[in-house]
Amino acid sequence: MLSAEEIQNGLTGAWRLMTGKADGLRALDLSADGFWNSFFSIAVALPAMILGWATSADQWAGDVGGISRAGVVLRLAVRDFGIWLLPLLGFALVARRAGLGDRFVAYVVASNWSSVVLAWMSVPIILVSLLPVSDDFVTLLVFLYYGLVFVLSWRLTNAAIGRGPAVATAVFTGMFIASLVALLALQGVLGLSVPYSTPTR
């Protein structure tokens, strides 16, 4: 269990990196303990993610034959945790070969804490989707949210990797493709074939 100060440091460091400020790394614990502790960020993001799964479950339930609402939520949880963790595992396998072994810990720690920020940033959109507003308006908000996610995630990657925009873009693109492959594979395995979801991270 991390202290409130450690959690605050993780979130502050991630946000500074997401806004392009490399000094955000100084707020992060990049020790071996800090690396493993950064996965506690999943617990910090969990309430926001649960809200997203719960509000998405009704839309999915009719397309996942015979599965209860709780079962759909569980499947969405497995999917999103897989999208969070599997690309990081892939990066672990290629980082040293790509000459980025010395940036692996910094990237993973920063990425974990940034996922908390992005999860909670999605909450206003999820709440708006519960109001009597048009689907087009919610779609626009989701589109803008994911556009912002791309910008902030690229900036974090650039600051955490510290090898210049070209290398950052290569890493960012590789992680995006890995996330997309994980999404498609997990949705197929879990029977979540309909491409609908409110943002959860």
TORLO-687394 format. One record per atom (N, C-alpha, C): residue number from 0; residue in one letter; atom name; x, y, z. Coordinates in steps of 0.2 Angstrom, whole numbers, plus 5000, padded with zeros to 4 digits. Last residue first. Layout:
N
R  seq  type  atom     X     Y     Z
R  NUM     A    CA     X     Y     Z
...
//
This chain:
201
R  seq  type  atom     X     Y     Z
R  200     R     N  4951  5023  4901
R  200     R    CA  4958  5024  4903
R  200     R     C  4961  5030  4898
R  199     T     N  4938  5021  4897
R  199     T    CA  4940  5019  4904
R  199     T     C  4947  5021  4906
R  198     P     N  4926  5028  4887
R  198     P    CA  4933  5028  4888
R  198     P     C  4934  5026  4896
R  197     T     N  4913  5016  4882
R  197     T    CA  4915  5023  4884
R  197     T     C  4922  5023  4887
R  196     S     N  4912  5006  4867
R  196     S    CA  4915  5007  4874
R  196     S     C  4915  5014  4876
R  195     Y     N  4910  4995  4854
R  195     Y    CA  4908  5000  4858
R  195     Y     C  4911  5001  4865
R  194     P     N  4912  4985  4843
R  194     P    CA  4917  4990  4845
R  194     P     C  4914  4996  4849
R  193     V     N  4908  4969  4848
R  193     V    CA  4905  4975  4846
R  193     V     C  4910  4981  4848
R  192     S     N  4913  4957  4853
R  192     S    CA  4914  4959  4846
R  192     S     C  4912  4965  4844
R  191     L     N  4918  4950  4865
R  191     L    CA  4916  4957  4865
R  191     L     C  4917  4959  4858
R  190     G     N  4923  4937  4868
R  190     G    CA  4916  4938  4865
R  190     G     C  4914  4945  4865
R  189     L     N  4936  4935  4872
R  189     L    CA  4931  4937  4877
R  189     L     C  4924  4937  4875
R  188     V     N  4943  4934  4860
R  188     V    CA  4943  4929  4865
R  188     V     C  4937  4929  4870
R  187     G     N  4940  4947  4854
R  187     G    CA  4938  4941  4851
R  187     G     C  4938  4935  4856
R  186     Q     N  4946  4956  4864
R  186     Q    CA  4938  4956  4862
R  186     Q     C  4936  4950  4859
R  185     L     N  4959  4952  4863
R  185     L    CA  4955  4950  4869
R  185     L     C  4948  4951  4868
R  184     A     N  4962  4956  4850
R  184     A    CA  4963  4949  4852
R  184     A     C  4959  4947  4858
R  183     L     N  4960  4969  4850
R  183     L    CA  4956  4965  4845
R  183     L     C  4956  4958  4848
R  182     L     N  4969  4973  4861
R  182     L    CA  4962  4975  4861
R  182     L     C  4958  4970  4856
R  181     A     N  4981  4969  4856
R  181     A    CA  4979  4967  4862
R  181     A     C  4971  4968  4863
R  180     V     N  4982  4978  4845
R  180     V    CA  4982  4970  4844
R  180     V     C  4979  4967  4850
R  179     L     N  4982  4990  4851
R  179     L    CA  4977  4989  4847
R  179     L     C  4976  4981  4845
R  178     S     N  4994  4989  4858
R  178     S    CA  4988  4990  4862
R  178     S     C  4982  4988  4858
R  177     A     N  5003  4988  4848
R  177     A    CA  5003  4983  4853
R  177     A     C  4996  4983  4857
R  176     I     N  5001  5001  4842
R  176     I    CA  4999  4995  4838
R  176     I     C  4999  4989  4843
R  175     F     N  5006  5009  4853
R  175     F    CA  4999  5010  4850
R  175     F     C  4997  5003  4846
R  174     M     N  5019  5005  4854
R  174     M    CA  5014  5004  4859
R  174     M     C  5007  5004  4857
R  173     G     N  5024  5009  4841
R  173     G    CA  5024  5002  4843
R  173     G     C  5019  5001  4848
R  172     T     N  5021  5023  4842
R  172     T    CA  5018  5020  4837
R  172     T     C  5018  5012  4839
R  171     F     N  5030  5026  4853
R  171     F    CA  5023  5028  4854
R  171     F     C  5019  5023  4849
R  170     V     N  5042  5023  4847
R  170     V    CA  5040  5019  4853
R  170     V     C  5033  5020  4854
R  169     A     N  5043  5032  4837
R  169     A    CA  5043  5025  4835
R  169     A     C  5041  5021  4841
R  168     T     N  5042  5044  4844
R  168     T    CA  5037  5042  4839
R  168     T     C  5037  5035  4837
R  167     A     N  5054  5043  4850
R  167     A    CA  5048  5043  4854
R  167     A     C  5042  5041  4850
R  166     V     N  5063  5044  4840
R  166     V    CA  5063  5038  4844
R  166     V     C  5056  5038  4848
R  165     A     N  5060  5057  4836
R  165     A    CA  5059  5051  4831
R  165     A     C  5059  5045  4835
R  164     P     N  5062  5066  4847
R  164     P    CA  5055  5065  4844
R  164     P     C  5055  5059  4839
R  163     G     N  5074  5059  4859
R  163     G    CA  5072  5064  4854
R  163     G     C  5065  5061  4851
R  162     R     N  5075  5052  4870
R  162     R    CA  5080  5050  4864
R  162     R     C  5078  5054  4858
R  161     G     N  5067  5051  4882
R  161     G    CA  5073  5055  4881
R  161     G     C  5078  5054  4876
R  160     I     N  5057  5043  4887
R  160     I    CA  5062  5040  4883
R  160     I     C  5068  5044  4883
R  159     A     N  5049  5053  4894
R  159     A    CA  5052  5048  4897
R  159     A     C  5057  5044  4894
R  158     A     N  5046  5063  4883
R  158     A    CA  5050  5065  4889
R  158     A     C  5053  5059  4893
R  157     N     N  5039  5054  4874
R  157     N    CA  5045  5058  4872
R  157     N     C  5049  5060  4878
R  156     T     N  5029  5050  4882
R  156     T    CA  5034  5045  4879
R  156     T     C  5040  5049  4877
R  155     L     N  5022  5062  4885
R  155     L    CA  5025  5058  4890
R  155     L     C  5030  5053  4887
R  154     R     N  5018  5065  4872
R  154     R    CA  5023  5070  4875
R  154     R     C  5026  5066  4881
R  153     W     N  5010  5054  4869
R  153     W    CA  5016  5055  4865
R  153     W     C  5021  5060  4868
R  152     S     N  5000  5057  4878
R  152     S    CA  5004  5050  4878
R  152     S     C  5010  5051  4874
R  151     L     N  4994  5069  4874
R  151     L    CA  4997  5068  4881
R  151     L     C  5002  5062  4881
R  150     V     N  4989  5065  4861
R  150     V    CA  4994  5071  4862
R  150     V     C  4998  5070  4869
R  149     F     N  4980  5055  4864
R  149     F    CA  4986  5054  4859
R  149     F     C  4991  5059  4860
R  148     V     N  4971  5061  4872
R  148     V    CA  4975  5055  4875
R  148     V     C  4981  5054  4870
R  147     L     N  4965  5070  4864
R  147     L    CA  4970  5073  4869
R  147     L     C  4974  5067  4872
R  146     G     N  4958  5061  4856
R  146     G    CA  4963  5065  4853
R  146     G     C  4968  5068  4858
R  145     Y     N  4950  5055  4865
R  145     Y    CA  4955  5051  4863
R  145     Y     C  4961  5055  4859
R  144     Y     N  4942  5067  4868
R  144     Y    CA  4946  5064  4873
R  144     Y     C  4951  5060  4870
R  143     L     N  4936  5069  4855
R  143     L    CA  4941  5074  4858
R  143     L     C  4945  5071  4863
R  142     F     N  4928  5057  4855
R  142     F    CA  4933  5059  4850
R  142     F     C  4938  5064  4852
R  141     V     N  4920  5059  4866
R  141     V    CA  4924  5054  4866
R  141     V     C  4930  5055  4861
R  140     L     N  4913  5071  4861
R  140     L    CA  4917  5071  4867
R  140     L     C  4922  5065  4867
R  139     L     N  4906  5065  4850
R  139     L    CA  4911  5071  4849
R  139     L     C  4916  5071  4855
R  138     T     N  4898  5056  4856
R  138     T    CA  4903  5054  4852
R  138     T     C  4909  5059  4851
R  137     V     N  4890  5065  4863
R  137     V    CA  4894  5060  4867
R  137     V     C  4900  5058  4863
R  136     F     N  4883  5070  4852
R  136     F    CA  4887  5075  4857
R  136     F     C  4892  5070  4861
R  135     D     N  4877  5059  4847
R  135     D    CA  4882  5063  4843
R  135     D     C  4886  5067  4847
R  134     D     N  4868  5056  4856
R  134     D    CA  4873  5052  4855
R  134     D     C  4879  5055  4851
R  133     S     N  4862  5070  4866
R  133     S    CA  4862  5066  4860
R  133     S     C  4868  5062  4860
R  132     V     N  4857  5067  4883
R  132     V    CA  4860  5071  4878
R  132     V     C  4861  5067  4872
R  131     P     N  4853  5065  4898
R  131     P    CA  4848  5065  4891
R  131     P     C  4851  5069  4886
R  130     L     N  4867  5057  4905
R  130     L    CA  4862  5062  4904
R  130     L     C  4858  5062  4898
R  129     L     N  4877  5048  4904
R  129     L    CA  4872  5046  4907
R  129     L     C  4866  5051  4907
R  128     S     N  4887  5055  4897
R  128     S    CA  4884  5050  4893
R  128     S     C  4878  5047  4897
R  127     V     N  4893  5062  4908
R  127     V    CA  4888  5066  4902
R  127     V     C  4884  5061  4899
R  126     L     N  4900  5052  4914
R  126     L    CA  4894  5055  4917
R  126     L     C  4890  5059  4912
R  125     I     N  4910  5050  4904
R  125     I    CA  4905  5045  4906
R  125     I     C  4899  5047  4910
R  124     I     N  4916  5063  4904
R  124     I    CA  4913  5060  4898
R  124     I     C  4908  5055  4900
R  123     P     N  4922  5063  4917
R  123     P    CA  4916  5068  4915
R  123     P     C  4913  5066  4909
R  122     V     N  4931  5052  4916
R  122     V    CA  4925  5052  4921
R  122     V     C  4920  5057  4918
R  121     S     N  4943  5053  4910
R  121     S    CA  4937  5050  4906
R  121     S     C  4930  5051  4910
R  120     M     N  4952  5057  4919
R  120     M    CA  4950  5062  4914
R  120     M     C  4944  5059  4910
R  119     W     N  4954  5045  4925
R  119     W    CA  4950  5049  4929
R  119     W     C  4948  5055  4924
R  118     A     N  4963  5039  4915
R  118     A    CA  4956  5035  4917
R  118     A     C  4952  5040  4921
R  117     L     N  4973  5047  4914
R  117     L    CA  4969  5047  4909
R  117     L     C  4962  5044  4911
R  116     V     N  4979  5046  4927
R  116     V    CA  4977  5052  4925
R  116     V     C  4972  5052  4919
R  115     V     N  4982  5032  4926
R  115     V    CA  4978  5034  4931
R  115     V     C  4975  5041  4929
R  114     S     N  4992  5032  4916
R  114     S    CA  4985  5029  4915
R  114     S     C  4980  5030  4920
R  113     S     N  5002  5038  4922
R  113     S    CA  4999  5042  4917
R  113     S     C  4992  5039  4915
R  112     W     N  5008  5028  4929
R  112     W    CA  5004  5033  4933
R  112     W     C  5000  5038  4928
R  111     N     N  5012  5019  4919
R  111     N    CA  5007  5017  4924
R  111     N     C  5004  5023  4927
R  110     S     N  5021  5028  4912
R  110     S    CA  5016  5025  4909
R  110     S     C  5010  5023  4914
R  109     A     N  5031  5029  4922
R  109     A    CA  5028  5035  4920
R  109     A     C  5021  5033  4916
R  108     V     N  5036  5016  4923
R  108     V    CA  5033  5019  4929
R  108     V     C  5029  5025  4927
R  107     V     N  5040  5013  4910
R  107     V    CA  5034  5009  4913
R  107     V     C  5031  5013  4919
R  106     Y     N  5050  5023  4908
R  106     Y    CA  5044  5023  4904
R  106     Y     C  5038  5019  4907
R  105     A     N  5059  5019  4918
R  105     A    CA  5056  5026  4918
R  105     A     C  5050  5026  4914
R  104     V     N  5063  5006  4914
R  104     V    CA  5059  5008  4920
R  104     V     C  5056  5014  4920
R  103     F     N  5068  5008  4901
R  103     F    CA  5063  5004  4902
R  103     F     C  5059  5006  4908
R  102     R     N  5080  5015  4898
R  102     R    CA  5074  5019  4898
R  102     R     C  5068  5015  4900
R  101     D     N  5089  5005  4896
R  101     D    CA  5090  5010  4902
R  101     D     C  5085  5015  4903
R  100     G     N  5085  4999  4884
R  100     G    CA  5085  4996  4891
R  100     G     C  5086  5000  4897
R   99     L     N  5085  5003  4872
R   99     L    CA  5081  5007  4876
R   99     L     C  5081  5004  4883
R   98     G     N  5090  4996  4861
R   98     G    CA  5094  5001  4864
R   98     G     C  5091  5005  4869
R   97     A     N  5082  4986  4857
R   97     A    CA  5081  4992  4853
R   97     A     C  5085  4998  4856
R   96     R     N  5085  4976  4866
R   96     R    CA  5087  4975  4859
R   96     R     C  5086  4981  4855
R   95     R     N  5078  4981  4877
R   95     R    CA  5086  4981  4877
R   95     R     C  5088  4980  4870
R   94     A     N  5064  4981  4873
R   94     A    CA  5068  4987  4875
R   94     A     C  5075  4986  4874
R   93     V     N  5057  4969  4870
R   93     V    CA  5061  4972  4865
R   93     V     C  5065  4978  4867
R   92     L     N  5051  4965  4882
R   92     L    CA  5055  4960  4878
R   92     L     C  5059  4963  4873
R   91     A     N  5045  4976  4887
R   91     A    CA  5050  4973  4891
R   91     A     C  5054  4968  4887
R   90     F     N  5035  4978  4877
R   90     F    CA  5041  4983  4878
R   90     F     C  5047  4980  4882
R   89     G     N  5027  4967  4881
R   89     G    CA  5030  4967  4875
R   89     G     C  5036  4972  4874
R   88     L     N  5023  4972  4894
R   88     L    CA  5026  4966  4893
R   88     L     C  5030  4966  4887
R   87     L     N  5016  4983  4889
R   87     L    CA  5021  4984  4893
R   87     L     C  5026  4978  4893
R   86     P     N  5005  4977  4882
R   86     P    CA  5010  4981  4878
R   86     P     C  5016  4982  4883
R   85     L     N  4999  4971  4894
R   85     L    CA  5002  4967  4888
R   85     L     C  5007  4971  4884
R   84     L     N  4992  4980  4902
R   84     L    CA  4999  4977  4904
R   84     L     C  5002  4973  4899
R   83     W     N  4981  4987  4896
R   83     W    CA  4986  4990  4900
R   83     W     C  4993  4987  4901
R   82     I     N  4975  4977  4890
R   82     I    CA  4977  4982  4886
R   82     I     C  4982  4986  4890
R   81     G     N  4971  4969  4902
R   81     G    CA  4976  4966  4896
R   81     G     C  4979  4972  4892
R   80     F     N  4963  4978  4908
R   80     F    CA  4969  4976  4911
R   80     F     C  4974  4973  4906
R   79     D     N  4952  4977  4898
R   79     D    CA  4956  4983  4899
R   79     D     C  4963  4982  4903
R   78     R     N  4948  4964  4898
R   78     R    CA  4950  4967  4892
R   78     R     C  4955  4973  4894
R   77     V     N  4944  4962  4912
R   77     V    CA  4950  4958  4909
R   77     V     C  4953  4961  4903
R   76     A     N  4934  4971  4911
R   76     A    CA  4939  4972  4916
R   76     A     C  4945  4968  4913
R   75     L     N  4925  4966  4902
R   75     L    CA  4928  4972  4901
R   75     L     C  4934  4974  4905
R   74     R     N  4922  4954  4910
R   74     R    CA  4925  4954  4903
R   74     R     C  4928  4960  4901
R   73     L     N  4915  4960  4921
R   73     L    CA  4921  4956  4922
R   73     L     C  4925  4955  4915
R   72     V     N  4904  4966  4914
R   72     V    CA  4909  4970  4918
R   72     V     C  4915  4966  4919
R   71     V     N  4898  4954  4910
R   71     V    CA  4900  4958  4905
R   71     V     C  4905  4963  4908
R   70     G     N  4894  4949  4922
R   70     G    CA  4899  4945  4918
R   70     G     C  4902  4949  4913
R   69     A     N  4885  4958  4927
R   69     A    CA  4891  4957  4930
R   69     A     C  4896  4954  4926
R   68     R     N  4875  4956  4917
R   68     R    CA  4878  4962  4917
R   68     R     C  4885  4962  4921
R   67     S     N  4877  4939  4911
R   67     S    CA  4874  4944  4915
R   67     S     C  4878  4950  4914
R   66     I     N  4875  4932  4894
R   66     I    CA  4880  4934  4900
R   66     I     C  4877  4939  4904
R   65     G     N  4868  4929  4883
R   65     G    CA  4867  4925  4889
R   65     G     C  4871  4927  4895
R   64     G     N  4879  4935  4871
R   64     G    CA  4873  4931  4872
R   64     G     C  4873  4928  4879
R   63     V     N  4882  4951  4870
R   63     V    CA  4886  4945  4873
R   63     V     C  4881  4940  4875
R   62     D     N  4873  4960  4866
R   62     D    CA  4877  4957  4861
R   62     D     C  4882  4952  4863
R   61     G     N  4867  4966  4877
R   61     G    CA  4863  4963  4872
R   61     G     C  4867  4959  4867
R   60     A     N  4879  4971  4884
R   60     A    CA  4875  4965  4887
R   60     A     C  4871  4961  4881
R   59     W     N  4884  4983  4880
R   59     W    CA  4887  4977  4878
R   59     W     C  4883  4971  4879
R   58     Q     N  4876  4992  4886
R   58     Q    CA  4876  4992  4879
R   58     Q     C  4879  4986  4876
R   57     D     N  4878  4989  4899
R   57     D    CA  4871  4988  4896
R   57     D     C  4871  4988  4889
R   56     A     N  4891  4992  4901
R   56     A    CA  4889  4985  4902
R   56     A     C  4882  4984  4898
R   55     S     N  4895  5005  4902
R   55     S    CA  4896  5002  4896
R   55     S     C  4892  4995  4896
R   54     T     N  4894  5008  4916
R   54     T    CA  4890  5012  4911
R   54     T     C  4890  5009  4904
R   53     A     N  4904  4999  4921
R   53     A    CA  4897  4998  4923
R   53     A     C  4892  5002  4918
R   52     W     N  4916  5003  4915
R   52     W    CA  4913  4997  4914
R   52     W     C  4906  4996  4915
R   51     G     N  4917  5016  4921
R   51     G    CA  4916  5015  4914
R   51     G     C  4913  5009  4912
R   50     L     N  4917  5013  4934
R   50     L    CA  4912  5017  4932
R   50     L     C  4911  5016  4924
R   49     I     N  4929  5006  4934
R   49     I    CA  4923  5002  4936
R   49     I     C  4917  5006  4934
R   48     M     N  4938  5016  4932
R   48     M    CA  4937  5011  4927
R   48     M     C  4931  5007  4928
R   47     A     N  4937  5024  4943
R   47     A    CA  4936  5027  4937
R   47     A     C  4934  5022  4932
R   46     P     N  4942  5014  4953
R   46     P    CA  4935  5017  4953
R   46     P     C  4933  5020  4946
R   45     L     N  4956  5011  4947
R   45     L    CA  4950  5007  4947
R   45     L     C  4943  5010  4948
R   44     A     N  4967  5019  4949
R   44     A    CA  4963  5020  4943
R   44     A     C  4956  5016  4943
R   43     V     N  4972  5014  4960
R   43     V    CA  4970  5021  4960
R   43     V     C  4966  5022  4954
R   42     A     N  4975  5001  4956
R   42     A    CA  4970  5002  4961
R   42     A     C  4968  5009  4961
R   41     I     N  4985  5004  4947
R   41     I    CA  4979  5001  4944
R   41     I     C  4974  5002  4949
R   40     S     N  4996  5009  4954
R   40     S    CA  4992  5014  4950
R   40     S     C  4985  5011  4948
R   39     F     N  5003  4998  4958
R   39     F    CA  4998  5000  4962
R   39     F     C  4993  5005  4959
R   38     F     N  5013  4999  4949
R   38     F    CA  5008  4995  4947
R   38     F     C  5002  4995  4952
R   37     S     N  5023  5005  4956
R   37     S    CA  5019  5009  4951
R   37     S     C  5013  5005  4948
R   36     N     N  5030  4996  4963
R   36     N    CA  5025  5000  4967
R   36     N     C  5020  5004  4962
R   35     W     N  5040  4992  4954
R   35     W    CA  5034  4987  4956
R   35     W     C  5028  4991  4959
R   34     F     N  5047  5004  4954
R   34     F    CA  5045  5001  4948
R   34     F     C  5039  4996  4949
R   33     G     N  5051  5006  4967
R   33     G    CA  5046  5011  4963
R   33     G     C  5043  5008  4957
R   32     D     N  5059  4996  4969
R   32     D    CA  5053  4996  4973
R   32     D     C  5048  5000  4969
R   31     A     N  5070  5000  4960
R   31     A    CA  5066  4993  4959
R   31     A     C  5060  4993  4963
R   30     S     N  5067  5018  4957
R   30     S    CA  5070  5012  4960
R   30     S     C  5067  5005  4958
R   29     L     N  5060  5029  4953
R   29     L    CA  5063  5024  4948
R   29     L     C  5067  5019  4950
R   28     D     N  5047  5038  4957
R   28     D    CA  5052  5033  4961
R   28     D     C  5054  5028  4955
R   27     L     N  5046  5054  4951
R   27     L    CA  5044  5047  4951
R   27     L     C  5050  5043  4954
R   26     A     N  5050  5067  4950
R   26     A    CA  5045  5066  4955
R   26     A     C  5043  5058  4956
R   25     R     N  5059  5067  4940
R   25     R    CA  5062  5068  4946
R   25     R     C  5057  5067  4952
R   24     L     N  5051  5067  4928
R   24     L    CA  5054  5061  4930
R   24     L     C  5057  5061  4938
R   23     G     N  5048  5080  4926
R   23     G    CA  5043  5076  4929
R   23     G     C  5046  5069  4932
R   22     D     N  5057  5086  4918
R   22     D    CA  5058  5086  4925
R   22     D     C  5053  5082  4929
R   21     A     N  5051  5086  4905
R   21     A    CA  5055  5080  4907
R   21     A     C  5057  5080  4915
R   20     K     N  5036  5091  4901
R   20     K    CA  5041  5093  4905
R   20     K     C  5045  5087  4908
R   19     G     N  5025  5088  4893
R   19     G    CA  5031  5089  4890
R   19     G     C  5037  5091  4894
R   18     T     N  5014  5084  4900
R   18     T    CA  5014  5091  4897
R   18     T     C  5020  5093  4894
R   17     M     N  5017  5072  4904
R   17     M    CA  5012  5072  4899
R   17     M     C  5011  5079  4896
R   16     L     N  5026  5075  4914
R   16     L    CA  5029  5072  4908
R   16     L     C  5024  5073  4902
R   15     R     N  5017  5080  4923
R   15     R    CA  5022  5085  4920
R   15     R     C  5025  5082  4914
R   14     W     N  5009  5069  4926
R   14     W    CA  5006  5074  4923
R   14     W     C  5011  5079  4920
R   13     A     N  5019  5061  4932
R   13     A    CA  5016  5059  4926
R   13     A     C  5013  5064  4922
R   12     G     N  5022  5068  4944
R   12     G    CA  5027  5067  4939
R   12     G     C  5024  5065  4932
R   11     T     N  5009  5068  4950
R   11     T    CA  5012  5074  4948
R   11     T     C  5017  5073  4943
R   10     L     N  5007  5054  4952
R   10     L    CA  5002  5058  4947
R   10     L     C  5005  5064  4945
R    9     G     N  5018  5051  4961
R    9     G    CA  5017  5048  4954
R    9     G     C  5013  5051  4949
R    8     N     N  5015  5060  4971
R    8     N    CA  5021  5061  4967
R    8     N     C  5021  5057  4961
R    7     Q     N  5003  5054  4976
R    7     Q    CA  5003  5061  4973
R    7     Q     C  5009  5063  4969
R    6     I     N  5008  5042  4980
R    6     I    CA  5003  5042  4975
R    6     I     C  5003  5049  4972
R    5     E     N  5016  5047  4990
R    5     E    CA  5019  5043  4985
R    5     E     C  5014  5043  4979
R    4     E     N  5007  5053  4999
R    4     E    CA  5012  5057  4996
R    4     E     C  5015  5053  4990
R    3     A     N  4999  5042  5003
R    3     A    CA  4996  5047  4999
R    3     A     C  5001  5052  4995
R    2     S     N  5008  5027  5001
R    2     S    CA  5006  5032  5005
R    2     S     C  5003  5037  5000
R    1     L     N  5003  5010  4995
R    1     L    CA  5007  5017  4995
R    1     L     C  5004  5022  4999
R    0     M     N  5004  4994  5000
R    0     M    CA  5000  5000  5000
R    0     M     C  5004  5006  5000
//
